Amino acid sequence: MRPTILLVGLGGLGSVILELLCRERGLEARIVVATRRAGRGLARCNLARLGALAQGFAPDVSFLPLDLEDGDSVAGLVQQLSPDLLLSTATMQTWWLPDLLPPGPAAAIRSAGFGVWLPVHLSLTLKLMRALRAGGYVGLTLTAPFPDAINCVLGRLGLAPTCGVGNLDEIVPKVRWLAARQLGVPLASVRVLLVAHHALERYALAPPGRGPAGEVPPYFLRVEYDGEDVTEALLADELLLSPYPVSGGPPSHFLTAGSTVRLLRALLAKEETLLHAPGPHGLPGGYPVIAGRGQLRLAPIEGLSPEEAVSINERSHRFDGIERIEPDGTVVFVPESADVLRRELGYDCPRLHPDEAAGRAEELSARFRAYAARHGVDLP
Ligand SMILES: NC(=O)c1ccc[n+]([C@@H]2O[C@H](COP(=O)([O-])OP(=O)(O)OC[C@H]3O[C@@H](n4cnc5c(N)ncnc54)[C@H](OP(=O)(O)O)[C@@H]3O)[C@@H](O)[C@H]2O)c1
């Protein structure tokens, strides 16, 4: 039977994932797209269908309006469609908006770290997971919004999705490609195992001389050539942190989407594949995972226990401005990060219980828009 894939959210990232899925060779799947703005969503689906047809593919893609604020509708939709896999990219505010500020305010806001935006990414994902639970959904669930921390919060509430997408798997191709080039061997003979948090990405994908200064978040890296450990011989840490500028903002959605489509296909395949995913089963940060036959588990790593891997990622949270995530899912922000938003936006949130996410997300988004307007920027 052909699997059904339900894509929830069709903004910048969701649209690129849709385009890639519609042109994915051999993907025999029904693709259903659901987002809030019906007119825009339908037109985007039509565009993806026509583009794929023009290129020689014939995807089965359809659109349904869906508002995640309406939990009953979400539960009803998953009961009606019974998807094999659901992928959500829905968020209250896209991640690259602070880049639109003038350099001074942009640098000030950036110094807080990405974690302070957690409420705008958590709010809808939490509503989605609660609605899926209410609807008795048992299929695979993949989430794009800041899975390194958010899936951990959801895990504390017993609502963990299967895993997140992107993030550390955006660093792995860089290391693998540079390693193969340096060794002068085929890419297929090189395997990379990386345990790392979202926070490492801006160190690994920085332009020359423009990477963040100071301490690097902890991580574990192993590079193998034909099954042999060549990490030290290759000076793989230097490869990982070597300057490697990539386009930021919306163009980078192609990187995330490429990784997402591969993960999605692996999960639906009959055989198992080793790849990388953030936030698997509610764990913090990202890990090598084995995906296939509708399941996902941590890949064993020689010389590193699962507990040690989790500890690496727990310790990395603070590089994103998150001090810790407590057993009830309360997120405690690094005081200096909370101070930045208090000073710049007048937003005072040193800690956040998941139940406060929706209200805090509205407040943070409104204060940020007012701040941008004060600096002469009319946000989209
Ligand atoms: N993990 C990674 O590697 C990675 C990489 C890039 C981005 N991200 C994350 O992915 C998420 C999406 O980013 P983006 O740039 O695509 O954001 P975006 O362009 O703002 O898109 C967000 C989408 O959410 C939808 N949405 C908002 N409220 C909704 C609701 N109540 N019900 C249903 N849908 C709703 C919007 O729908 P309408 O258009 O219908 O209003 C929109 O399609 C963000 O959290 C971002 O941080 C993750």
The ligand as an ORCA input file, in Angstrom:
! r2SCAN-3c Opt
* xyz 0 1
  N      15.329     21.890     12.040
  C      15.893     22.655     11.116
  O      16.981     22.364     10.620
  C      15.169     23.882     10.650
  C      15.636     24.615      9.556
  C      14.900     25.728      9.145
  C      13.738     26.085      9.835
  N      13.359     25.366     10.910
  C      12.150     25.672     11.662
  O      11.040     25.338     10.861
  C       9.938     26.132     11.238
  C       9.318     26.731      9.993
  O      10.156     27.726      9.452
  P       9.632     28.549      8.191
  O      10.719     29.465      7.800
  O       9.044     27.639      7.190
  O       8.458     29.407      8.882
  P       7.262     30.173      8.126
  O       7.669     30.532      6.748
  O       6.808     31.245      9.036
  O       6.129     29.080      8.012
  C       5.373     28.710      9.127
  C       4.132     28.006      8.684
  O       3.355     27.733      9.857
  C       2.003     27.855      9.483
  N       1.129     28.160     10.599
  C       1.204     29.209     11.447
  N       0.183     29.156     12.304
  C      -0.553     28.069     11.982
  C      -1.728     27.494     12.491
  N      -2.384     28.036     13.534
  N      -2.202     26.375     11.902
  C      -1.557     25.819     10.848
  N      -0.441     26.309     10.326
  C       0.052     27.434     10.881
  C       1.980     29.003      8.516
  O       0.805     28.769      7.787
  P       0.084     29.827      6.833
  O       1.127     30.183      5.807
  O      -1.019     29.043      6.300
  O      -0.298     30.974      7.703
  C       3.247     28.801      7.744
  O       2.989     28.008      6.607
  C      10.493     27.168     12.228
  O      10.196     26.759     13.529
  C      11.982     27.140     11.984
  O      12.728     27.522     13.093
  C      14.035     24.267     11.310
*
